[in-house]
Every structure is written in structure tokens, then in C-alpha cells.
Amino acid sequence: MKIQENVLLAPYTTFKIGGNARFFAQVSSVAELEEAVAFAKEGSDETRHLPIFVLGGGSNVLISDNGFDGLVIKNEIMGIVEEGERIIAGAGENWDNFVRYTVEEKGLNGLENLSAIPGTVGAAPVQNIGAYGVEAKNTIEWVEVYNLTTRKIEKLSNADCRFGYRDSIFKDERKNNIILRVSFLLSKNGKAMLEYKDLKMFFAGRADVPSLCEVRDAVIKVRAGKFPDLSKIGTAGSFFKNIVIPRTEYQTLLRKFPTAPAFLADPSRKVQGSTSTSSQNSVQEKSNDPAVKVPTAWVLDKVCNFKGVRRGNIGMFENQALVMVNYGGGTAREVRTFAEEIIFCVKQKTGLTIYPEVEFVG
């Protein structure tokens, strides 16, 4: 394991943005991870007590133009262990390759709707990634972590992870835990989730039930029509979270925007776009006022008209208003300035607050 200095981080992110890491290490084992952590915690007077940032596939981060004044650990811990319908994967495994393996080689149900999401296995529980009606928390059994405080390996159950909408314990306590492996409990006889609108349309007219491989292929094709080619355009994917508000507030929104779509949200989801201070960041438990999800993409497209809008080197993708892209040469400052403009527009026109899904680093 080698500690490098002044490593440009932009090439390690899908946004293709970011300055230098003061120190950088690629680790492929727990032993190498421990060595890197020791360097940051117990090094010379110059390096002792360095902040640590763990980088996976770099697909959901915006790194500052000033970089990261600490140690960036690139997690490349690999390996897949099979225990029947339980599949345990190293945090450094490529996410989509892992999904392909579970679907095409093992015929296991559970992850097919999460196909073609950039990143690594280790990022799945951090973000509780989700797409087309499925979230990672639906299949995660436990997460193995290296606790930076105790310097020991621990195993956190699904409940321990406190999963929420694009949220988990790792968001708040990421500085304390580095994910090593994730255990997924899948199924040989599970039923594919085809209720999401895009998949319903894709399979419209089919009398038979699509196979898992067909569902995976459909998800890949649908995503290809909405998201840019990462080999050509930089992006961190969906830049903002969807809006989750009480149904009563959605009724108020409908008076101004009668065609605003909404879907019943998971009861555990936090209300994040609410105009009511008292209901922000609270769980909706009243059955007579459940939380609903309003697609932020619809608001950005139909209300604020941001689809395809460009600001210098940065813009919102022409095929999906929720996706911010770097056309080349973009900076973190440009991204944040444009994001602030978008947030202000949504607030001004709807009274709702939207929140970034992308993590800001540095």
C-alpha cells in the first residue's frame, strides 16, 4: 500500500470535477486499510489526525475545486461469497457488475431494478440507492464495517443501518465507519417489481411475466434514455432528491399546479420538501396524512423549465431535468452556483425546498 501526495481527484469521479487530495491511498484489503488509517491517525506531526474521506466509484460526489486536505482512501476491497440466496460482496466491487452476476449468473431476484447505477457495492448502503420502485435496503441483510474509533471490524444489521430515503447511518457517521462488505439476501422465487411507470410502459401488452434478465435489460435501456453516457459527459446522476411532503401540502400544491404528479411514499421517509417547519425532518405517522413523493424532475422541467438549460460548462441534461452534467471544464463552484439558482427557483415558484442527493466534499 502506497501513500501518494497531491493526487488530482477529478478523474476518480463521474462528475470529472475536483481538486487534489493532500494524500491518497488505494486499499484492497483490511490490512492495507489499517495501514492507511494508521498513517492518518498516528503519522508524523505533519500528518497526524488527518481527516479521512473514503472514495468508491466517485459517482455521487462533488469534490471541491480546492480538493481534500486530508487522506482520501480509494476502497478497492473485492470478493464475492455465496451462501445460497445470501450473496456477500466486497465494498470495492463494481455495483452493476455485481447486479449482473446476481441476475444473469445466479438467477436471483432483488437487485435487477437497480441495474446500471454507477458506483460500487460499498456505496449502496451509504446512499440506500434506489430506482424503479426498489431500494437497496429491501435486500441488505447486514453491513460489515471498520470502526475508526475502536479500530475493530463490526457487523451492523439492516435495522442498525437506519435506512431512509437516500439516507442511512453512514451519512451521519461516515467518519466513524468504513464499509468492508455487504450481505444481500436475495431470492430464487421472488417476484420482479414492475409497478414503476417506465417499466409498466416498457412491458405494456406482454401477457407473460418477464424474466429477471428481461427486467434488467429493460432497466438498462430506460436508464440509457435518461442519463448521459459517462464516457462522454460528466455527471453525478440525479442531483436532487425527490420531494417528500404531507398529502395535505400536496393538495395545496395541486391548487396552483393541477397536473403535479405524486406517489405514496414509504412511511419511513422523512418529510424533506415541506413548507411547514414543524413537519420538516419528521416521520409521517398519521394515517390520515401520509407522506407523498412529488418527482423533483417534474418540478424542474414543467415548473422551472430547467431541462436542457446550460450555465457555462454546467447544465441540466436535455433528457432528464434532474441530472446535472459537466460538458467539460466545469468546476465545483459552477455546480454549486447553478444548484443554488435551481433551489431558489423551486422555492419561489412552489414554496417547496429541494435538497441535493449528491454529497459535497471538501
C-alpha positions in Angstrom: 0.0 0.0 0.0 1.5 3.3 -1.1 0.6 6.8 0.2 0.6 9.3 -2.7 0.6 13.1 -2.4 -1.2 15.8 -4.3 -3.4 13.4 -6.4 -6.0 15.0 -8.7 -9.4 13.6 -7.7 -11.4 14.7 -10.8 -10.5 11.6 -12.8 -11.7 9.4 -9.9 -15.3 10.9 -10.0 -18.0 10.5 -12.6 -18.6 14.3 -12.5 -15.0 14.8 -13.6 -14.6 17.6 -11.1 -12.4 18.1 -8.1 -9.0 19.4 -6.9 -6.1 17.5 -5.3 -6.1 15.1 -2.4 -3.3 16.0 0.0 -2.7 12.3 0.5 -4.2 9.4 -1.5 -4.2 5.6 -0.9 -5.7 2.7 -2.8 -6.5 -0.2 -0.5 -7.5 -3.7 -1.5 -7.5 -5.5 1.9 -8.3 -4.8 5.6 -4.6 -4.9 6.3 -3.9 -2.1 3.8 -6.9 -0.2 5.2 -5.5 -0.4 8.7 -2.1 0.8 7.4 -3.7 3.8 5.7 -5.8 4.7 8.8 -2.6 4.4 11.0 -0.9 6.9 8.6 -3.8 9.4 9.1 -4.2 8.9 12.8 -0.7 8.2 14.1 1.7 9.6 11.5 4.3 12.3 11.9 3.5 15.6 13.4 2.7 16.8 9.9 0.2 14.1 9.1 -1.3 13.0 12.5 -5.1 13.4 12.9 -5.7 13.9 9.2 -9.4 13.8 8.1 -10.3 10.8 6.1 -12.6 10.5 3.1 -13.5 7.1 1.6 -14.0 7.1 -2.2 -15.7 4.3 -4.0 -16.8 4.7 -7.7 -17.0 8.5 -7.3 -20.5 8.6 -8.7 -22.4 10.6 -6.2 -19.9 13.2 -5.0 -19.0 16.7 -5.9 -15.4 17.4 -4.7 -14.3 20.9 -4.1 -12.1 22.7 -6.6 -9.7 23.0 -3.6 -9.6 19.2 -3.2 -9.5 17.5 0.1 -7.0 18.5 2.8 -6.5 15.0 4.3 -6.3 11.4 3.3 -8.5 10.0 0.5 -8.8 6.2 0.7 -9.9 4.6 -2.5 -11.7 1.4 -1.4 -10.9 -1.4 -3.7 -11.7 -4.4 -1.4 -13.1 -7.1 -3.7 -14.5 -10.6 -3.4 -17.9 -12.3 -3.6 -19.0 -15.1 -1.3 -22.1 -17.2 -2.0 -24.2 -18.8 0.8 -27.3 -20.0 -1.0 -29.5 -17.0 -1.6 -27.2 -14.8 0.5 -24.5 -13.1 -1.5 -21.7 -11.2 0.3 -19.8 -8.7 -1.8 -16.7 -6.6 -1.1 -17.2 -2.8 -0.9 -14.9 -2.2 -3.9 -16.9 -4.4 -6.3 -18.4 -2.6 -9.3 -22.1 -2.3 -8.5 -23.6 -3.1 -11.9 -21.2 -6.0 -12.4 -22.4 -7.3 -9.1 -26.1 -6.9 -10.1 -25.4 -8.7 -13.4 -23.8 -11.5 -11.5 -26.8 -12.0 -9.2 -29.3 -11.8 -12.0 -27.7 -13.4 -15.0 -25.4 -16.0 -13.4 -27.3 -16.8 -10.3 -30.9 -16.2 -11.3 -31.6 -14.3 -8.0 -34.3 -11.8 -7.7 -34.0 -8.5 -5.8 -31.4 -6.2 -7.5 -32.5 -6.2 -11.1 -34.3 -2.9 -10.9 -31.0 -1.3 -9.6 -29.1 -2.2 -12.7 -26.8 0.3 -14.5 -26.4 2.5 -11.4 -22.8 3.7 -11.3 -20.6 3.2 -8.3 -19.5 0.4 -6.0 -21.2 -2.1 -3.7 -19.9 -0.1 -0.7 -21.9 3.0 -1.8 -25.2 1.1 -1.9 -25.9 1.2 1.8 -24.5 4.7 2.3 -26.9 6.2 -0.1 -29.6 3.5 0.2 -29.6 3.6 -3.6 -32.9 3.2 -5.3 -34.6 3.1 -8.7 -37.8 1.9 -10.3 -39.6 1.1 -7.0 -36.7 -0.7 -5.3 -34.2 0.4 -2.7 -31.0 -1.3 -1.5 -32.5 -1.6 2.0 -35.0 -4.1 0.7 -32.3 -6.8 0.3 -29.4 -5.7 2.6 -29.1 -8.1 5.5 -26.0 -6.7 7.2 -23.1 -4.4 6.5 -19.6 -5.1 7.8 -17.6 -2.0 8.7 -14.2 -1.0 10.1 -14.9 1.3 13.0 -12.3 4.1 13.0 -12.9 4.8 16.7 -12.4 1.3 18.1 -10.2 0.1 15.2 -12.2 -3.1 15.1 -14.4 -4.8 12.5 -18.1 -4.7 13.3 -21.3 -6.1 11.7 -24.3 -3.8 11.5 -27.8 -5.3 10.9 -30.3 -3.8 8.5 -32.0 -2.1 11.4 -28.7 -0.8 12.8 -28.2 1.0 9.5 -31.3 3.1 10.0 -32.1 3.3 6.3 -34.3 6.1 5.0 -34.9 7.8 1.6 -31.4 8.1 0.2 -30.2 8.0 3.7 -28.5 5.8 6.3 -26.5 5.8 9.5 -23.4 6.1 7.2 -24.4 9.6 6.2 -24.1 10.9 9.7 -21.4 8.6 11.0 -19.4 8.1 7.8 -16.3 9.5 9.5 -16.5 6.6 12.0 -17.2 3.7 9.7 -15.6 2.4 6.5 -17.7 -0.3 4.8 -15.8 -3.5 4.0 -18.5 -5.9 2.9 -22.3 -6.0 2.3 -24.6 -9.0 2.6 -27.6 -9.2 0.4 -30.4 -11.7 1.0 -31.9 -12.4 -2.4 -34.5 -14.9 -3.7 -34.7 -17.7 -6.3 -38.5 -17.4 -6.5 -39.1 -13.7 -5.9 -41.4 -11.5 -8.0 -40.0 -8.7 -10.0 -41.2 -5.2 -9.2 -42.8 -3.9 -12.4 -45.2 -1.2 -10.9 -43.0 1.7 -11.8 -44.4 3.7 -14.7 -41.4 3.4 -17.0 -41.3 -0.4 -16.6 -45.1 -0.7 -17.0 -44.8 1.1 -20.3 -41.9 -1.0 -21.4 -43.7 -4.2 -20.9 -47.2 -3.0 -21.9 -49.0 -5.6 -23.9 -47.0 -8.5 -22.5 -49.2 -11.4 -21.4 -46.4 -13.4 -19.8 -44.2 -12.4 -16.9 -40.8 -11.0 -18.0 -37.7 -12.9 -16.8 -35.2 -11.3 -14.4 -32.8 -10.9 -17.3 -35.5 -9.1 -19.3 -36.3 -6.8 -16.4 -32.6 -6.0 -16.1 -32.3 -5.3 -19.8 -35.4 -3.1 -19.7 -34.0 -1.0 -16.8 -30.7 -0.6 -18.6 -32.5 0.6 -21.8 -34.7 3.0 -19.8 -31.8 4.5 -17.9 -29.8 4.9 -21.2 -32.6 7.2 -22.5 -32.5 9.4 -19.4 -28.9 9.5 -18.3 -25.8 10.7 -20.3 -23.0 8.5 -21.4 -20.4 8.7 -18.7 -17.6 8.2 -21.2 -18.6 11.4 -22.9 -20.3 13.7 -20.3 -19.5 14.1 -16.6 -22.4 13.7 -14.2 -23.1 12.6 -10.6 -26.5 11.3 -11.7 -29.7 12.6 -10.1 -28.5 15.8 -8.4 -31.5 16.4 -6.1 -33.7 14.2 -4.0 -37.4 13.8 -4.8 -39.7 16.0 -2.7 -41.5 14.2 0.2 -44.3 16.2 1.8 -47.5 15.5 3.7 -50.5 14.8 1.5 -52.3 17.9 2.8 -49.5 20.0 1.5 -49.6 18.2 -1.8 -53.3 19.2 -2.1 -52.2 22.8 -1.6 -49.7 22.4 -4.4 -52.4 21.0 -6.7 -54.4 24.2 -6.5 -51.5 26.0 -8.2 -50.3 23.1 -10.4 -53.2 20.8 -11.1 -51.1 18.3 -13.1 -48.4 17.8 -10.4 -47.8 14.1 -10.0 -47.3 12.4 -6.7 -46.9 8.9 -5.3 -47.5 7.4 -1.9 -44.1 7.5 -0.1 -42.6 4.9 2.2 -44.0 5.7 5.7 -40.4 5.8 7.0 -39.4 8.6 4.7 -38.6 11.9 6.2 -40.6 14.9 5.0 -37.9 17.0 3.3 -39.6 19.4 0.9 -42.3 20.6 3.3 -43.3 24.2 3.6 -44.2 23.6 7.2 -41.3 23.9 9.6 -42.9 21.7 12.2 -43.2 18.8 9.7 -39.7 19.0 8.2 -37.4 16.1 9.1 -40.2 14.3 10.9 -41.7 10.9 10.1 -45.3 11.0 9.0 -47.1 8.6 11.2 -50.7 9.8 10.9 -52.6 7.5 8.6 -54.9 10.4 7.6 -52.0 12.5 6.3 -49.4 10.1 4.8 -46.3 11.4 3.1 -46.3 11.6 -0.7 -43.4 11.8 -3.2 -43.5 14.6 -5.7 -41.0 14.0 -8.5 -38.4 16.8 -8.4 -37.7 16.2 -12.1 -41.3 17.2 -12.9 -40.9 20.4 -11.0 -37.6 21.3 -12.6 -39.0 20.6 -16.0 -42.6 21.7 -16.0 -42.5 24.5 -13.4 -39.0 25.9 -13.6 -38.1 24.9 -17.2 -34.6 23.8 -16.4 -34.4 20.8 -18.7 -31.6 21.4 -21.2 -30.6 24.7 -19.6 -26.9 25.4 -19.6 -24.8 27.8 -17.5 -21.3 27.9 -18.9 -19.7 24.4 -18.6 -22.6 23.1 -16.5 -26.2 22.3 -17.3 -29.3 20.1 -16.7 -29.3 17.2 -19.1 -31.6 17.5 -22.1 -33.3 14.2 -21.5 -33.7 14.4 -17.7 -34.2 17.7 -15.8 -32.9 16.0 -12.5 -29.5 15.3 -13.9 -26.8 17.9 -13.8 -24.0 17.5 -16.3 -20.4 18.7 -16.8 -19.9 19.4 -20.5 -16.2 19.7 -20.0 -14.1 22.0 -17.9 -16.8 22.5 -15.3 -15.9 23.5 -11.7 -17.5 22.7 -8.3 -18.2 26.4 -7.9 -20.2 26.4 -11.1 -22.1 23.4 -10.0 -22.9 24.9 -6.6 -23.9 28.3 -8.0 -26.3 26.6 -10.5 -27.7 24.4 -7.8 -28.4 27.4 -5.6 -30.2 29.0 -8.6 -32.4 25.9 -9.0 -33.2 25.6 -5.3 -34.2 29.3 -5.2 -36.5 28.9 -8.3 -38.3 25.9 -6.8 -38.8 27.7 -3.5 -40.0 30.9 -5.2 -42.5 29.1 -7.5 -43.8 26.3 -5.3 -42.8 27.1 -1.7 -41.0 23.8 -1.5 -37.4 23.2 -0.6 -35.4 20.7 -2.5 -32.2 19.0 -1.2 -29.1 17.7 -3.1 -28.7 14.0 -3.3 -25.0 14.5 -4.3 -22.5 14.7 -1.4 -20.4 17.8 -1.3 -16.8 17.0 -0.3 -14.1 19.5 0.8 
